[in-house]
Amino acid sequence: MFSFLDMVNHYLGYFNINIKFKNRIYTVLGMLGDLYLFYVAFRWLSNQYYLRGSLIMLAAIILLYFSIMNIFYYFTTKKTAI
């Protein structure tokens, strides 16, 4: 996963694009990574590894919060109440 993000970072570094557009791309990639973490957590939980699955689920929920904050910041003009 980190090598994929590093590859995207190097690829986007070759172009002179708006920083807000680049951060929108990173937000979408972060959401895809978060979906993968939810998938992994559900697979751990379905195989009855409850502690590992719940810890991965907790990390995915925390990352989901930050991804939603990034969506508010980069994709809308609205501000959050928090």
TAJODA-V172704 format. One record per helix or strand of 3 or more residues. SS is the DSSP state (@ for helix, = for strand). FROM is the first residue (numbers start at 1). LEN is the number of residues. If there is no record, write none. Layout:
# TAJODA-V172704
SS & FROM & LEN
SS & FROM & LEN
This chain:
# TAJODA-V172704
@ & 2 & 12
@ & 19 & 28
@ & 50 & 26
